[in-house]
């Protein structure tokens, strides 16, 4: 993929396209679990511009936080624990 492709995924995820949101979340989780640096993440995914790599990670993090909050709310609604 080229940097422009990553930028398109970022935009689509930010406007709520589910496929792009899931893809971004997966990239963030991959970064969390397998990479020590943004530089190595960018190298692995062939991202030229470091700022694009940081944006992929940051948007993915926001989507992951949103996902976890939704999952927590669902659990609370089911169990009635608050």
C-alpha positions in Angstrom: 0.0 0.0 0.0 1.0 3.6 -0.6 0.8 6.4 2.0 -2.2 7.8 0.1 -4.0 4.5 0.6 -3.4 4.7 4.3 -4.6 8.3 4.4 -7.8 7.2 2.6 -8.3 4.5 5.3 -7.9 7.1 8.0 -10.5 9.4 6.4 -13.0 6.6 5.9 -12.5 5.3 9.5 -13.0 8.8 10.9 -16.4 9.2 9.0 -17.5 5.8 10.4 -17.0 3.3 7.6 -17.1 0.0 9.5 -14.6 -1.9 7.3 -12.0 1.0 7.6 -12.7 1.3 11.4 -12.0 -2.5 11.8 -8.9 -2.3 9.6 -7.5 0.7 11.6 -8.3 -1.0 14.9 -6.5 -4.1 13.7 -3.4 -2.0 12.8 -3.4 -0.4 16.2 -3.6 -3.7 18.0 -0.9 -5.1 15.8 1.3 -2.1 16.7 0.6 -2.6 20.4 1.4 -6.3 20.3 4.3 -6.6 17.9 6.2 -3.4 17.5 8.4 -1.4 19.9 8.6 1.7 17.7 6.6 3.7 15.2 9.6 3.5 12.9 9.6 -0.3 12.8 5.8 -0.3 12.3 6.1 2.0 9.3 9.0 -0.1 7.9 6.9 -3.3 8.2 3.8 -1.8 6.6 5.9 0.2 4.0 4.7 3.5 5.2 7.1 6.2 3.9 5.9 9.2 5.9 6.3 8.7 9.7 3.4 11.1 10.3 1.1 8.8 8.3 2.2 5.9 10.5 1.5 7.9 13.6 -1.9 8.9 12.3 -2.8 5.2 11.6 -1.8 4.3 15.1 -3.6 7.2 16.8 -6.8 6.8 14.9 -6.7 3.1 15.5 -6.2 3.8 19.2 -9.3 6.1 19.3 -11.4 3.4 17.5 -10.2 0.7 19.9 -11.0 2.9 22.9 -14.5 3.5 21.5 -14.9 -0.2 20.9 -13.9 -1.1 24.4 -16.3 1.5 25.9 -19.1 0.0 23.8 -18.3 -3.5 25.0 -18.1 -2.4 28.6 -21.5 -0.7 28.3 -23.0 -3.8 26.8 -21.7 -5.9 29.7 -23.1 -3.4 32.2 -26.5 -3.4 30.5 -26.6 -7.2 30.6 -25.4 -7.7 34.1 -27.0 -4.6 35.6 -23.7 -3.8 37.4 -22.7 -0.1 37.5 
